[in-house]
Amino acid sequence: MPASFVARLEASPEGGYVATVPSLMGCISEGETKEQAIENIKDAYLAYILAAKSMGFSLPRRRLGRGEIGAKEILVELDGEL
């Protein structure tokens, strides 16, 4: 698995930020700050991938071309390979 993924980061109406991984249904987290939401979505992404692999599920791969990251999306880098 690649060591990066695309996450969507949005301000929450209640305060803080919500982060989701559009390619993984239900992979969501939040944080009081943008930085905390990004760190939390890294944990959620890794937990999702490990759970899916342990159950034998295949995972979608999102290939990105130039300019394909949306306005509210960010590329999140992980430390190392999965």
C-alpha positions as CSV (number, residue, x, y, z in Angstrom):
1,M,0.0,0.0,0.0
2,P,1.2,3.5,-0.7
3,A,2.4,5.7,2.2
4,S,0.0,8.5,1.4
5,F,-3.7,8.9,0.9
6,V,-6.2,11.7,0.1
7,A,-8.3,13.0,3.0
8,R,-11.1,15.6,3.0
9,L,-10.8,18.2,5.8
10,E,-13.7,20.4,6.7
11,A,-14.5,22.7,9.6
12,S,-17.3,21.3,11.8
13,P,-20.3,23.5,12.6
14,E,-19.8,22.5,16.3
15,G,-16.2,23.6,16.2
16,G,-13.0,21.7,15.3
17,Y,-12.5,19.8,12.1
18,V,-13.8,16.6,10.5
19,A,-11.5,14.5,8.4
20,T,-12.6,11.7,6.1
21,V,-11.0,9.4,3.5
22,P,-13.3,9.6,0.4
23,S,-12.1,6.3,-1.0
24,L,-12.8,4.4,2.2
25,M,-16.5,4.5,3.3
26,G,-16.8,5.2,7.0
27,C,-13.2,6.2,7.5
28,I,-13.7,9.4,9.5
29,S,-12.1,11.2,12.4
30,E,-12.1,14.6,14.0
31,G,-9.9,17.0,16.0
32,E,-9.9,20.4,17.7
33,T,-7.4,21.7,15.2
34,K,-6.5,20.9,11.6
35,E,-3.3,19.3,12.7
36,Q,-5.0,17.1,15.3
37,A,-7.7,16.1,12.8
38,I,-4.9,15.1,10.3
39,E,-3.1,13.0,12.9
40,N,-6.3,11.4,14.0
41,I,-7.3,10.5,10.4
42,K,-3.9,8.8,9.9
43,D,-4.7,6.5,12.9
44,A,-8.2,5.9,11.5
45,Y,-6.8,5.1,8.0
46,L,-4.2,2.7,9.4
47,A,-6.8,0.9,11.6
48,Y,-9.2,0.7,8.6
49,I,-6.5,-0.8,6.4
50,L,-5.3,-3.3,9.0
51,A,-8.9,-4.4,9.7
52,A,-9.8,-4.8,6.1
53,K,-6.6,-6.8,5.3
54,S,-7.2,-9.1,8.3
55,M,-10.7,-9.9,7.0
56,G,-9.5,-10.5,3.5
57,F,-11.2,-7.5,1.9
58,S,-9.7,-5.8,-1.1
59,L,-9.2,-2.1,-0.9
60,P,-9.8,0.5,-3.6
61,R,-6.8,2.3,-5.0
62,R,-7.2,5.9,-5.9
63,R,-4.7,7.0,-8.5
64,L,-4.1,10.7,-8.7
65,G,-3.3,12.7,-11.7
66,R,-2.2,16.3,-11.8
67,G,-4.9,18.5,-10.3
68,E,-7.2,15.7,-9.1
69,I,-7.2,16.6,-5.4
70,G,-10.3,18.6,-4.6
71,A,-10.5,22.0,-3.0
72,K,-11.1,20.6,0.5
73,E,-8.9,17.6,0.1
74,I,-5.3,17.1,1.2
75,L,-2.6,14.5,0.5
76,V,-1.7,12.9,3.8
77,E,1.8,11.4,4.1
78,L,2.4,8.4,6.4
79,D,5.8,7.4,7.9
80,G,6.9,4.5,5.7
81,E,5.1,1.9,3.7
82,L,2.1,-0.1,4.7
